[in-house]
Amino acid sequence: MIDLFVDSPVFLHALGAPVAVTPACQALIRSAQEHTVRLHTAVECVQEIAFHRTRMGGVSRALAQVNAIRDLCVVHPFDDRVLDRGLELMAVTTIRGRDAFIAATALLAGFESIVTTDARFVEVPGLRPAGPGSWTA
């Protein structure tokens, strides 16, 4: 089984209004449901999804969606190591805030790539962004 670290926009595109990457994001989620990939994410991603989905559909729907995502993923915690590494990344790159802590979480969990729809992780040393359709089961 393939282990993939996934950024929050992948989940948000799978759940939201159709855009060009929606089918690839949904396919990745289906693969996790079929147990051909194991998804990992940061607690910061879960927080972002909860915030966004609450704004888009209310608390009950957001909680159901977040719980479904949690059931599909290994959710890595935010601890002092993540805080320190995220702050270090902010000092040496232009990545900021939540993204720095998501990158730190992925790196500390041993991942060399992050499945994302955004290019903002490209300058993080040791972490390569990959599109949601770039993996193979």
C-alpha positions as CSV (number, residue, x, y, z in Angstrom):
1,M,0.0,0.0,0.0
2,I,1.2,3.5,-0.9
3,D,1.4,6.1,1.9
4,L,0.7,9.7,0.8
5,F,0.7,12.9,2.7
6,V,-2.2,15.1,1.6
7,D,-2.7,18.8,1.9
8,S,-6.2,20.2,2.7
9,P,-7.0,21.6,-0.8
10,V,-7.1,18.1,-2.1
11,F,-10.0,17.3,0.3
12,L,-11.7,20.6,-0.3
13,H,-11.6,20.2,-4.1
14,A,-13.0,16.7,-3.7
15,L,-15.9,18.0,-1.6
16,G,-16.5,21.4,-3.3
17,A,-17.8,22.8,-6.5
18,P,-16.2,21.1,-9.6
19,V,-13.0,22.5,-10.9
20,A,-10.3,21.0,-13.2
21,V,-8.6,19.0,-10.4
22,T,-11.9,17.7,-8.8
23,P,-11.9,14.3,-10.6
24,A,-8.3,13.6,-9.5
25,C,-9.0,14.6,-5.9
26,Q,-12.1,12.4,-5.8
27,A,-10.2,9.5,-7.3
28,L,-7.5,9.8,-4.6
29,I,-10.2,9.7,-1.9
30,R,-11.8,6.7,-3.6
31,S,-8.5,4.9,-3.6
32,A,-8.2,5.5,0.2
33,Q,-11.7,4.1,0.6
34,E,-10.7,1.1,-1.4
35,H,-7.5,0.7,0.7
36,T,-5.1,1.0,-2.2
37,V,-3.5,4.1,-0.6
38,R,-3.2,5.2,3.0
39,L,-3.6,8.9,3.4
40,H,-1.8,11.0,6.0
41,T,-2.5,14.6,6.8
42,A,-1.7,17.2,9.4
43,V,-4.1,18.3,12.2
44,E,-3.7,21.8,10.7
45,C,-5.3,20.5,7.5
46,V,-8.2,19.0,9.4
47,Q,-8.7,22.4,11.2
48,E,-8.7,24.2,7.8
49,I,-11.2,21.8,6.3
50,A,-13.5,22.1,9.4
51,F,-13.3,25.9,9.1
52,H,-14.0,26.0,5.4
53,R,-16.7,23.4,5.3
54,T,-18.5,25.1,8.3
55,R,-18.6,28.3,6.3
56,M,-19.9,26.5,3.2
57,G,-22.5,24.1,4.7
58,G,-22.9,24.6,8.4
59,V,-21.6,22.8,11.4
60,S,-23.4,19.5,11.1
61,R,-22.3,18.9,7.6
62,A,-18.8,20.1,8.3
63,L,-18.5,17.7,11.2
64,A,-19.7,14.8,9.1
65,Q,-17.2,15.6,6.4
66,V,-14.3,16.1,8.8
67,N,-15.1,12.8,10.6
68,A,-15.2,11.0,7.2
69,I,-11.8,12.4,6.4
70,R,-10.4,11.4,9.8
71,D,-11.7,7.9,9.2
72,L,-9.7,7.8,5.9
73,C,-6.4,9.3,7.2
74,V,-3.7,9.1,9.7
75,V,-3.9,12.5,11.2
76,H,-0.5,13.7,12.5
77,P,-0.5,15.9,15.6
78,F,0.8,19.4,16.1
79,D,3.4,19.3,18.8
80,D,6.5,21.2,19.9
81,R,8.6,19.5,17.2
82,V,6.2,20.6,14.5
83,L,6.1,24.1,16.0
84,D,9.9,24.4,16.0
85,R,10.3,23.0,12.5
86,G,7.5,25.2,11.1
87,L,9.1,28.3,12.6
88,E,12.4,27.3,11.2
89,L,10.9,26.9,7.7
90,M,9.3,30.3,8.1
91,A,12.8,31.8,8.9
92,V,14.5,30.3,5.9
93,T,11.8,30.2,3.2
94,T,8.8,32.3,2.2
95,I,6.3,29.7,3.3
96,R,4.2,31.1,6.1
97,G,1.7,30.2,8.8
98,R,-0.4,27.1,8.5
99,D,1.5,26.0,5.3
100,A,4.8,26.0,7.2
101,F,3.4,23.8,9.9
102,I,1.8,21.4,7.4
103,A,5.2,21.1,5.6
104,A,6.9,20.6,9.0
105,T,4.4,17.8,9.9
106,A,5.0,16.0,6.6
107,L,8.8,16.3,6.9
108,L,8.8,15.1,10.5
109,A,6.6,12.2,9.6
110,G,9.2,11.1,7.0
111,F,7.5,12.2,3.8
112,E,9.5,13.6,0.9
113,S,6.4,14.7,-1.1
114,I,3.0,16.2,-0.4
115,V,-0.1,15.7,-2.6
116,T,-1.4,19.2,-3.1
117,T,-3.0,21.4,-5.7
118,D,-0.8,24.4,-4.7
119,A,2.7,25.1,-5.7
120,R,3.5,26.9,-2.4
121,F,5.5,24.0,-1.0
122,V,8.0,24.0,-3.9
123,E,10.6,25.9,-2.0
124,V,10.5,23.7,1.1
125,P,13.8,21.8,1.3
126,G,13.2,18.1,1.3
127,L,9.5,18.3,0.4
128,R,8.3,17.9,-3.2
129,P,4.7,18.9,-4.2
130,A,2.8,16.4,-6.3
131,G,-0.5,16.8,-8.0
132,P,-3.5,14.7,-6.9
133,G,-3.3,12.7,-10.2
134,S,0.5,12.1,-10.0
135,W,0.4,9.0,-7.8
136,T,-0.2,5.4,-8.9
137,A,-1.7,2.7,-6.9
